[in-house]
């Protein structure tokens, strides 16, 4: 890699480290999927290169679907590294905990709309957490971290995607998760038909009931 | 569960805990200062196949008497010294749970002391905290019936990741049976797989399914069994590959929860906690995040009565008792649905 003048560790994530770099005069994020010593090397290499490749592809396809994602500057599959645009902004995880109800509703509806646009093109994010959404100063929401994503036409995949978001809202934003999730669904419905929204919603309920020891489950 | 008047906290209360969620019938006696006076377990061993709930319950009813007697003898106390009776109220197998609950209700009624229904999964975490000294861990609880990553956030233990289908121990057990492995010294088949896996050299590619914070093991199990039936690989290699894939998945999910919650401790518990390779993987990942890794000692990691007794103490000293007419077993009782007033 040439002309990387800085290399400041911004975040040590679960599967990748994010570094702040200057690349040809631009502020960028270098995302390196670090080697995981706990896995056998062959399995580790396979997982890391697969996810790096998919992430780049999906970041690109999401744009065509009408979802804002960071620009990709470089992809290096053997080294499981991608260089992407640095987004000046705040994680939705932090943002929605400290804003008014009205603002929260606006943001959640927008999130639903973005997920709807992805799903309209059968793009599955795979890790829809509020940490993977960034709000910039212009009020644009960027979706990041597509490493677990895929292209999948099945209803199941869409259901799992929304189910994960619901779970994250429940565990991280417990006091208002329900309103948030309803707003997300409303936003989703702005993009996708009533029929599909309902089908996906029903799927999330079905997936939830598959969970272990869920009281609502009947056999 | 209901809150009653504030109970007095003293150092010499005795709680007898009954565990009977699955194949083990355990009785433990714990003092309110955390001292464990007795912890006896009788295991039901199926003649073939997995646990038959009715047969396991029959076994529990048969051994209940002698297990109780043994625990009281070990603890060197008399029944009248007991302050409270705790039992595993769920989640678990219906017939097994009901047997334990019946014993507990009878004892409490006879001795005229309070009864407390305890959440089995929470008991695993609490005894782990008591035995290892951790205070606020990300817990991986992996056993024959459970595989989940939990941590305390806002009044409850929350589930950060879990299996979407079968449990880790279940996956290993079924594979072991398909491979015709025999359990030795009453150890689960996972122990036999672990031994074989150590001799494995070649990694076979199998499905690796992590969905967000959750994981799925059923596809991996099917693929491993298919490889076994095809016979292209040695049993050692197949065991090795199964373990590496399955353990890497749970480790990744644990790492995600650790990064997300930014907690500083990891606790490994449940029957599969005994596996050295799983311990090794989790230790590596924990240290990478500058956190402390802890494994619950085996006799407290597998199902046991002491953990129920200890959680009973915690509940009782924080105003929880279960009236007999509300002491129905809960076959489905997720950790995030149980109150834990003893944690701030």
HADDOCK unambig.tbl for C-alpha pairs under 7 A between the chains (distance, minus, plus):
assign (segid A and resid 13 and name CA) (segid B and resid 259 and name CA) 5.97 0.50 0.50
assign (segid A and resid 14 and name CA) (segid B and resid 255 and name CA) 5.60 0.50 0.50
assign (segid A and resid 14 and name CA) (segid B and resid 256 and name CA) 4.94 0.50 0.50
assign (segid A and resid 14 and name CA) (segid B and resid 259 and name CA) 5.38 0.50 0.50
assign (segid A and resid 38 and name CA) (segid B and resid 281 and name CA) 4.71 0.50 0.50
assign (segid A and resid 38 and name CA) (segid B and resid 284 and name CA) 6.20 0.50 0.50
assign (segid A and resid 38 and name CA) (segid B and resid 285 and name CA) 6.98 0.50 0.50
assign (segid A and resid 39 and name CA) (segid B and resid 244 and name CA) 6.85 0.50 0.50
assign (segid A and resid 39 and name CA) (segid B and resid 248 and name CA) 5.91 0.50 0.50
assign (segid A and resid 126 and name CA) (segid B and resid 211 and name CA) 6.35 0.50 0.50
assign (segid A and resid 126 and name CA) (segid B and resid 212 and name CA) 5.83 0.50 0.50
assign (segid A and resid 127 and name CA) (segid B and resid 212 and name CA) 4.53 0.50 0.50
assign (segid A and resid 164 and name CA) (segid B and resid 212 and name CA) 6.78 0.50 0.50
assign (segid A and resid 171 and name CA) (segid B and resid 158 and name CA) 6.19 0.50 0.50
assign (segid A and resid 211 and name CA) (segid B and resid 164 and name CA) 6.09 0.50 0.50
assign (segid A and resid 213 and name CA) (segid B and resid 91 and name CA) 6.61 0.50 0.50
assign (segid A and resid 213 and name CA) (segid B and resid 332 and name CA) 3.90 0.50 0.50
assign (segid A and resid 213 and name CA) (segid B and resid 333 and name CA) 5.50 0.50 0.50
assign (segid A and resid 213 and name CA) (segid B and resid 334 and name CA) 5.60 0.50 0.50
assign (segid A and resid 214 and name CA) (segid B and resid 332 and name CA) 5.76 0.50 0.50
assign (segid A and resid 214 and name CA) (segid B and resid 333 and name CA) 6.88 0.50 0.50
assign (segid A and resid 214 and name CA) (segid B and resid 334 and name CA) 6.62 0.50 0.50
assign (segid A and resid 215 and name CA) (segid B and resid 332 and name CA) 5.30 0.50 0.50
assign (segid A and resid 215 and name CA) (segid B and resid 333 and name CA) 6.65 0.50 0.50
